[in-house]
Amino acid sequence: MASPGYGKKSAPDQAPRKADTFAHLPQREAYIASHIDRLPEGAAMDVKTLAKELPLYGQQAIGTALNALSTAGHLRRERETVGDGRTQWVFRTHFSRTPRSDAWWARHLQGDVPKEAEPEAPAEAQAKAPAQPRARAPRSEAYEALAALGRTDARMTLSASECEELEPLAAEWLARGVPREHIVRALTTDLPENVHVPGAFARRRLKDKMPPEPLPEPAPAPVRRRMMECTGCGTPGRPEALSGGLCRACHGEHAAQQQAAEPPPVDVRSRAAAVRAASRTGRDAFLATKKR
């Protein structure tokens, strides 16, 4: 496992694991991707650690395979600042068994992966739907709290005009963090035996028992900076500059490594003819030496 905050981080909304999940990849890349897919969250995914866990391949082969997985859309690496008042970078490796596009990775690393919108109903169906009666505008929470006084205690029943008149005072209570239930309790507790003018009585209590203004909120947490880095060399850059998760230089090296991995074509007939000619030449030289 890597240190806390480092290591593997699985992407969301992945397809279920199947036997042919990585069948579209070459054998080496599919083998390494299958191993990474089964690693737990936060597992170390650096080249040295993977080379120790996978003895079939060395560090150079592992690094080339990770670049290929990044190009195929399965892997991205990023760095993010953490800590309060100091610059400390945390490196994470995001992995998805489902291949993703560059645009999807860019939105994901910015914390913005939108859900697919539900399809809208056809215009004809909307036209045929019966017209719904216009709903009355909802009352504010302060108005509802004042209207609930009469249901809690009949002595504090207010008229609609009194609720509208006292609504600003109740709204101030809510703005200072007092829940609606507490307002109802403050206006209906310890009432006198007879309340002749409930509206005036509620106004007096709303003013006299007004809670203090809330304390200022603490300073917001420092904004963390996040940036993607090249899977091959670790150079940071913007997502649009790292096509396939690789910088331009690593894209060139990756293409050169793929070309070097493929052996050049061999003309078998020409090689066989050259071997036969060399054999005849050696035999003729040996016979000539014996005759002498």
C-alpha positions in Angstrom: 0.0 0.0 0.0 1.1 3.5 -0.7 1.2 6.3 1.9 -2.2 7.8 2.8 -3.4 10.1 -0.1 -1.2 8.4 -2.6 -1.6 5.3 -4.9 -4.5 3.9 -6.8 -7.9 5.7 -7.1 -10.6 3.9 -9.0 -12.8 5.9 -11.4 -16.6 5.9 -10.9 -19.3 4.2 -13.0 -17.1 1.4 -14.3 -18.5 -1.6 -16.2 -18.5 -4.9 -14.2 -15.4 -7.0 -14.4 -15.5 -9.8 -17.0 -13.1 -12.3 -18.4 -12.7 -10.3 -21.7 -12.6 -6.9 -20.1 -9.1 -6.1 -21.4 -9.3 -8.3 -24.6 -8.8 -5.3 -26.8 -5.3 -4.7 -25.4 -2.1 -6.5 -26.3 -1.1 -9.5 -24.1 1.4 -7.6 -21.9 -0.8 -4.6 -21.4 -3.9 -6.8 -20.7 -2.0 -8.8 -18.1 -0.7 -5.6 -16.2 -4.2 -3.9 -16.5 -5.8 -7.0 -15.0 -3.4 -6.9 -12.1 -4.0 -3.2 -11.5 -7.7 -3.7 -11.7 -7.6 -6.1 -8.7 -5.4 -3.9 -6.5 -7.2 -2.3 -3.6 -7.8 1.5 -3.2 -4.6 3.3 -2.3 -2.3 0.5 -3.5 1.1 1.5 -4.7 1.3 1.7 -8.5 4.8 3.0 -9.3 6.9 1.2 -11.8 9.3 -0.3 -9.2 6.5 -1.8 -7.1 4.7 -3.3 -10.1 7.9 -4.8 -11.4 8.4 -6.5 -8.0 4.8 -7.9 -8.1 5.0 -9.0 -11.7 8.2 -10.9 -12.2 7.4 -11.5 -15.9 8.3 -7.9 -16.8 11.0 -5.5 -15.9 10.7 -1.8 -15.0 11.1 -0.6 -18.6 8.4 -2.9 -19.9 6.1 -1.9 -17.0 6.6 1.8 -17.9 5.9 1.2 -21.6 2.8 -0.7 -20.7 1.5 2.0 -18.4 2.0 4.6 -21.2 0.0 2.3 -23.5 -2.8 2.0 -20.9 -2.9 5.7 -20.5 -3.2 6.1 -24.3 -6.0 3.5 -24.4 -7.9 5.6 -21.8 -7.6 3.3 -18.8 -5.2 5.4 -16.7 -4.4 9.0 -15.7 -2.0 10.5 -13.2 -2.5 13.8 -11.3 -0.9 15.8 -8.6 -2.8 17.9 -6.0 -1.8 20.4 -3.3 -2.7 19.5 0.3 -2.0 21.1 3.7 -3.0 24.4 5.2 -0.5 27.2 4.5 2.1 25.0 2.9 2.7 23.6 -0.5 2.7 19.8 -0.4 1.9 17.7 -3.4 0.1 14.4 -3.4 0.3 12.1 -6.4 -2.6 9.9 -7.4 -3.1 7.3 -10.2 -6.6 7.1 -11.4 -7.6 3.8 -13.1 -10.7 2.7 -14.9 -11.3 -0.8 -16.4 -13.7 1.0 -18.8 -11.7 3.0 -21.3 -12.4 6.8 -21.2 -11.9 9.7 -23.5 -9.6 12.6 -22.9 -12.6 14.9 -22.4 -14.1 12.5 -19.8 -10.8 12.3 -17.8 -10.5 16.1 -17.9 -14.0 16.6 -16.5 -13.4 13.8 -13.9 -10.2 15.3 -12.6 -12.0 18.6 -12.2 -14.7 16.9 -10.2 -17.3 17.4 -12.9 -18.7 14.2 -14.5 -22.2 15.0 -15.5 -24.9 12.4 -15.5 -26.8 11.7 -18.7 -30.0 13.7 -18.9 -33.3 12.0 -19.1 -35.0 12.3 -22.5 -37.7 14.9 -22.6 -41.2 14.0 -23.6 -42.2 14.6 -27.2 -43.8 17.9 -28.0 -47.0 16.2 -29.2 -47.4 14.4 -25.9 -46.9 17.6 -24.0 -49.5 19.3 -26.1 -52.1 16.5 -25.5 -51.5 16.5 -21.7 -54.3 18.1 -19.8 -53.7 21.5 -18.4 -52.9 21.5 -14.7 -54.4 24.0 -12.4 -52.1 26.8 -11.4 -50.7 26.1 -8.0 -50.7 28.7 -5.4 -47.3 30.3 -4.7 -45.7 28.6 -1.7 -45.6 30.5 1.5 -42.3 31.3 3.2 -41.0 29.3 6.2 -41.5 32.3 8.4 -45.2 32.6 7.4 -45.8 28.9 8.0 -44.3 29.2 11.5 -46.6 32.0 12.4 -49.6 30.2 10.9 -48.8 27.1 13.0 -49.1 29.0 16.3 -52.9 28.5 16.4 -52.5 24.8 15.8 -50.1 24.6 18.7 -52.2 26.8 21.1 -55.6 28.2 20.2 -54.9 31.3 22.2 -52.2 32.4 19.7 -54.3 32.0 16.5 -53.3 34.7 14.1 -55.1 36.0 11.0 -53.6 35.9 7.5 -52.9 39.7 7.6 -51.2 39.4 11.0 -49.0 36.6 9.7 -48.0 38.7 6.8 -47.3 41.7 9.1 -45.1 39.7 11.4 -43.4 37.7 8.7 -40.3 39.9 8.5 -39.6 39.5 12.2 -40.0 35.7 12.0 -37.8 35.7 8.9 -35.1 37.5 10.9 -35.2 34.7 13.5 -34.7 32.1 10.7 -31.8 34.1 9.3 -30.1 34.0 12.6 -30.1 30.2 12.6 -33.3 29.5 14.7 -35.4 26.6 13.4 -39.1 27.0 12.8 -40.0 24.7 15.6 -38.1 26.9 18.1 -40.0 30.0 16.9 -43.3 28.2 17.6 -42.2 27.1 21.0 -40.9 30.6 22.0 -44.3 32.1 21.1 -46.5 29.5 22.7 -44.7 28.7 26.0 -45.7 30.3 29.3 -48.7 32.1 27.9 -51.0 34.1 30.3 -54.5 32.6 30.9 -56.1 34.9 28.4 -54.4 36.4 25.3 -56.7 39.2 24.1 -54.6 40.4 21.1 -52.5 37.5 19.8 -50.9 39.6 17.1 -49.5 42.3 19.5 -48.4 39.6 21.9 -46.5 37.8 19.2 -44.9 41.0 18.0 -43.7 41.8 21.6 -42.2 38.4 22.0 -40.5 38.3 18.6 -38.8 41.6 19.4 -37.9 40.9 23.1 -36.6 37.4 22.5 -34.8 38.0 19.3 -31.7 35.8 19.3 -28.3 37.3 18.8 -26.7 37.5 15.4 -24.6 34.5 14.5 -20.9 34.6 14.8 -18.9 35.1 11.5 -18.2 31.9 9.7 -14.6 30.5 9.8 -12.3 31.3 7.0 -12.9 28.9 4.1 -10.4 26.0 3.6 -7.6 26.7 1.2 -8.3 26.0 -2.4 -6.4 22.9 -3.6 -4.7 23.0 -6.9 -4.9 19.9 -9.1 -3.2 19.2 -12.3 -2.7 16.2 -14.6 0.8 14.8 -15.2 2.3 12.8 -18.0 2.1 9.0 -17.3 5.5 8.5 -18.8 7.8 11.2 -17.4 5.6 12.9 -14.7 5.7 16.4 -16.4 2.6 18.4 -15.2 0.3 20.0 -17.8 -3.2 20.8 -18.8 -5.5 17.9 -19.9 -5.7 19.2 -23.4 -1.9 19.2 -23.7 -1.6 15.6 -22.6 -3.4 13.6 -25.3 -3.8 10.1 -24.1 -2.2 11.1 -20.8 1.2 11.5 -22.4 3.2 14.6 -23.4 4.6 15.1 -26.9 8.0 13.8 -26.0 6.6 10.6 -24.5 4.2 10.2 -27.4 7.3 10.0 -29.7 9.2 7.6 -27.4 6.1 5.4 -27.1 5.7 5.2 -30.9 9.5 4.4 -31.3 9.3 1.7 -28.6 6.4 0.1 -30.4 8.2 0.1 -33.7 11.4 -1.3 -32.0 9.3 -4.1 -30.4 8.3 -5.3 -33.9 11.1 -7.4 -35.5 11.9 -6.4 -39.1 10.7 -8.7 -41.9 13.2 -11.4 -42.9 13.5 -12.8 -46.5 13.9 -16.5 -45.6 14.8 -17.6 -49.2 17.6 -15.1 -49.5 19.0 -16.1 -46.1 18.9 -19.8 -47.1 20.6 -19.2 -50.5 23.4 -17.2 -48.7 24.0 -20.1 -46.3 24.2 -22.7 -49.1 26.6 -20.5 -51.1 28.9 -20.1 -48.1 28.8 -23.9 -47.5 29.8 -24.6 -51.1 32.6 -22.1 -51.0 34.0 -23.7 -47.8 33.8 -27.2 -49.3 35.5 -26.2 -52.5 38.3 -24.6 -50.5 38.8 -27.7 -48.4 38.9 -30.1 -51.5 41.4 -27.8 -53.2 43.7 -28.0 -50.1 43.6 -31.8 -50.1 44.6 -32.1 -53.8 47.7 -30.1 -53.1 
